[in-house]
Each structure stands twice: as C-alpha cells, then as structure tokens.
Amino acid sequence: MAINPLQQPINYAVDVQSPFEAALGGIKIGAGLEELDVARQKRAMEMQQLQVAQAQQAQFKSGLNSFFAKPPEQRTFDELQPLLLGANKQQFDALKLVGEQMGAERLGSAKRFTSQVLLALEANPTTAQTMLEERITAETDPNQKRGFQTILDISKVNPAKAARLTEELGAGVFGKEWYEGITKVREERRTADEAPVKLREATAKAIVEEQKAKFAPQKFGLEINLTESQIKQAEAAMRASDAAAKKSGADAERAEAEAKQMAMGVIPVDKRPEAETKIRAEYNNQTKPYQEVKSAYGRMLASEDTAVGDLSLIFGYMKMLDPGSVVREGEFATAQNAAGVPERIQNVYNRVITGERLNASQRNSFKGQAKGLFNSALDGEKTVRTGLERIATGYGLNTNNIFYTATEVAPVESVNVAGQTFNRPANFTDAQWSAYKQSVEAK
C-alpha cells in the first residue's frame, strides 16, 4: 500500500523558525539596514565637512600667499588678522593668549627681539641667524628654545619662509600695535633705499634743464661765431626734425631727409671739428655721474662668489649709491668717508671686510637693486644725449664724431674661467645662471 506523505506524523523536535521569529528577524535586518544607511549618511556628511574645511584651508592659504606677495611695507594687520583666524582660529587664539600671559618686561623684550629677527631676516639673514643662535644658547624655556631653533633651521634653507613664519607668529602674539611698528620701520627702510634712486632722477632732470639753458641753439651758435642767418637756419632744421619725429613710415623718412638737407652747410666745414669737440666735452661733463655708476655696476656684475668678490660687490654698490664717496675698497665705511651711503649698507660692507660672507639671496638682492640704480642713471644719459643730438643735427654735425657709441647698453654679468670670459645670456634666470657658472667652472 502506498504511503501518503501527508499522513506521516509530525516531528515537533525539529528546530523550525516560528512565524514570530521570522518576522522579528526581518525587523532586525531592516534595522541593520537603517543603521548602515545612517552610517553612510554620517560618513557622507563628514566627507562633505572635510571637503568644505579643505576648501576653506585652500582659500585661506591662497589669501595668505597673496598677502605675503605684497611688498612688506604695504602689508597691514587688518588684512592679516582675518587670514590667520580663518587659517587656524584655535592656533591664533592660543598665540594671542601667550602674549596676554606675559609680564610687561618680558613682553617688551619679546616684542623687540621678534622685530629685530624679522627685519634682519628680510635684510640680512646671516645676522638673523647669529641672533637666533645666541638667543637659543641663552634661553632657559625649552618651548621657546624649540621655537627659535625651528625658525633658525628654516632660515638656513629658506630665509623668506622663516621671515613669513616670524611675521605670522609676531602678529598673532603681539597684535596690531607691534605690527604697525614693523610696517613703519619697513617704510622707513624702503624710503632710505629709494632715496639714492630718486636723487639720481632729480639730478638727471636738473642736468637736462641745465644743458637746455647752456646749450640753447642761439647761445651755441654765438659761441662758435655763427651769423644770425645761420642760427635761424639751424633752428628751422631742429623744428623740422622735431616734426619728422612725430610722423611715421615713409612720411617720417622724407621729413627727416628734408630736415637734414636744411641743416647742411649751417656750420662751415672748417668749424665743424671745433663744434663737435665742444658738444662732446659737454656730453662727457653732463654724463660723468652715469659713467661712474656704469663702471661700478660693471665691477659688481663681474664679482665672483668668493670673499673677495663679496667685498668688491658691496663696494661697487656703495659707489653706485654715492659716486663721490671717498671710501677706499678694503677700508671701513664711516659717516665721513661714505656719507651718501645708508648706514645699513655701510654695516653690511664692514662685516664683509671682517670676513662675513654674503649668501646667494643677498648677492641677488644687491644686484637687483643695482640694476635699478643703473637704469635710473641710464635714463639720465639718454635724456642728455637726446638734447645734444638735437642741437648737433640741427647744425648739420656728425653725431658719430660726438658720441662713442650709437646707444648706451647695460654691462652684462660674466664669469672668468682660465682667462676665458663667459657672459650671462639675457634670458637666463638666477638659478640657470648659477648652474651655468658651476658647469663652466667645473671644467
């Protein structure tokens, strides 16, 4: 007989999940999924918050970089404070608390030392490093000692970065009054550095006005005994030449040719050498300061990266600042023998005499400032030359017999190796030129 499975007895000992347990398991699974969902949402929110924080940090970092890209004398505390707060408010508040907890005497000393280090890092990193080393040796507070050591280590690799860090710390600890004091000193220092350039600009303008009065066409014509008609013809030629300069293309060429034709024969052939000599002597006299600046600049660019070269470089720079100074290379600069040189530059020169070396950043800084001085003097030379050329051409003289070269050009930086001179290509950066010098000197 066949067995009906439906009629088989039920074994209740078998572990079968009840409908209640199945439902409860489903609820647990649902709750677990919800927990996973919440966790995912939490992670997404944390990731979003992290991205926002990173974006804010990048924004504040960009703001700080833009701030420190400005010339030091143009920076203000009101611009820096919100950047420091935004970059790290907790750290900024901690720095502020440090300053508030200092005693008056200790606070004053800390302000002065931080100011001195910051300004030295900007002007002469070697001096700043000496100051930090002395302070580290004398400091008893281990936290302060570590902080100074950090700045010292950074300054040996990147003085500009060390100066920036010191500026940020000083602003955070000492506040607005301290920062405004730093800004004032920077402005005074910039004014002192610019004074020689402005003086040369004023001198160049005075030279131009003097030569205009001294070498007016009428006066010059009378000095070489020209007739009234010859002088008037020269004046007409000058006016025609001025008008030609305002034209362009073929019109300018025709106008200039007409002006030269008018000038021909103004001065008799036998008197031209005398007239050309007279104008050449005037050119030499009027551009003497420029020639001295050019000579000093050339010596600077030719100086080697050695102790002797550093001395020559700073001496050349002082001569550019004050061509009339009587200080001799190798003797100490004083207020008497280098009166036209700022005291800060005198101090650097005197330290170099005693054996202190300049670093690459200092050398480049001096050469960069020297280039500005040379360009200012060159502008004065061009103005004098233009005025005298106008008079010479108006009288029909040959300017090739008056000026040594068609135009004046700046000296180029060079390095001498085994008697062979290598000039710096115009498109080379400081880093490329440094690497090139090393390559040729290594041969």
Residue, then its C-alpha position, 0 to 999 in steps of 0.5 A: m500500500a502506498i504511503n501518503p506523505l501527508q499522513q506521516p506524523i509530525n516531528y515537533a523536535v525539529d528546530v523550525q523558525s516560528p512565524f514570530e521569529a521570522a518576522l522579528g528577524g526581518i525587523k532586525i535586518g531592516a534595522g541593520l539596514e537603517e543603521l548602515d544607511v545612517a552610517r553612510q549618511k554620517r560618513a557622507m556628511e563628514m566627507q562633505q565637512l572635510q571637503v568644505a574645511q579643505a576648501q576653506q584651508a585652500q582659500f585661506k592659504s591662497g589669501l595668505n600667499s597673496f598677502f605675503a606677495k605684497p611688498p612688506e611695507q604695504r602689508t597691514f594687520d587688518e588684512l592679516q588678522p582675518l587670514l590667520l583666524g580663518a587659517n587656524k582660529q584655535q592656533f591664533d587664539a592660543l598665540k594671542l593668549v601667550g602674549e596676554q600671559m606675559g609680564a610687561e618686561r618680558l613682553g617688551s623684550a619679546k616684542r623687540f627681539t621678534s622685530q629685530v629677527l624679522l627685519a634682519l631676516e628680510a635684510n640680512p639673514t646671516t645676522a638673523q641667524t647669529m641672533l637666533e643662535e645666541r638667543i637659543t644658547a641663552e634661553t632657559d624655556p625649552n618651548q621657546k628654545r624649540g621655537f627659535q631653533t625651528i625658525l633658525d633651521i628654516s632660515k638656513v634653507n629658506p630665509a623668506k619662509a622663516a621671515r613669513l613664519t616670524e611675521e605670522l607668529g609676531a602678529g598673532v602674539f603681539g597684535k596690531e600695535w607691534y605690527e604697525g611698528i614693523t610696517k613703519v620701520r619697513e617704510e622707513r627702510r624702503t624710503a632710505d633705499e629709494a632715496p639714492v634712486k630718486l636723487r639720481e632722477a632729480t639730478a638727471k632732470a636738473i642736468v637736462e634743464e641745465q644743458k637746455a639753458k647752456f646749450a640753447p641753439q642761439k647761445f651755441g651758435l654765438e659761441i662758435n661765431l655763427t651769423e644770425s642767418q645761420i642760427k635761424q637756419a639751424e633752428a628751422a632744421m631742429r623744428a623740422s626734425d622735431a616734426a619728422a619725429k612725430k610722423s611715421g613710415a615713409d612720411a617720417e623718412r622724407a621729413e627727416a631727409e628734408a630736415k637734414q638737407m636744411a641743416m647742411g652747410v649751417i656750420p662751415v666745414d672748417k668749424r665743424p671739428e671745433a663744434e663737435t669737440k665742444i658738444r662732446a666735452e659737454y656730453n662727457n661733463q653732463t654724463k660723468p655721474y652715469q659713467e661712474v655708476k656704469s663702471a661700478y655696476g660693471r665691477m659688481l656684475a663681474s664679482e665672483d662668489t668668493a670673499v673677495g668678490d663679496l667685498s668688491l660687490i658691496f663696494g661697487y654698490m656703495k659707489m653706485l649709491d654715492p659716486g663721490s664717496v671717498v671710501r677706499e675698497g678694503e677700508f671701513a665705511t664711516a659717516q665721513n668717508a661714505a656719507g651718501v651711503p645708508e648706514r645699513i649698507q655701510n654695516v653690511y660692507n664692514r662685516v664683509i671686510t671682517g670676513e662675513r660672507l654674503n649668501a646667494s639671496q643677498r648677492n641677488s638682492f644687491k644686484g637687483q637693486a643695482k640694476g635699478l640704480f643703473n637704469s635710473a642713471l641710464d635714463g639720465e644719459k639718454t635724456v642728455r644725449t637726446g638734447l645734444e643730438r638735437i642741437a648737433t643735427g640741427y647744425g648739420l654735425n656728425t653725431n658719430n664724431i660726438f658720441y662713442t657709441a650709437t646707444e648706451v647698453a647695460p654691462v652684462e654679468s660674466v664669469n672668468v674661467a682660465g682667462q676665458t670670459f663667459n657672459r650671462p645670456a639675457n634670458f637666463t634666470d638666477a638659478q640657470w645662471s648659477a648652474y651655468k657658472q658651476s658647469v663652466e667652472a667645473k671644467 
